């Protein structure tokens, strides 16, 4: 996984969720939590970043679709 990671250096006023959305196309599948987990101390900076914060954005593999069932037919 580390070979495909990208790094982003924030500009003043960047919003973490927007950075993650731009990289992955959404923020609904745990991307924010993963990025925060691998970037120690990033959560303490808050959602709006100052310039110069280096953020590791891993190459994430999409989870296989889950099977859904209908309770009422």
ZIMOCOR-V447137 format. One line per field, one symbol per residue. psi: psi as a letter, one per 20 degrees, with the letter a starting at -180 (. if undefined). A space follows every 10 residues. Layout:
BEGIN
psi->???
END
This chain:
BEGIN
psi->hhhiqqqppq qpiqpghhgg ghgiirjikj ggggghhinp ihhiirhpqr qjppppoqop ppqqqqpqqp hp.
END
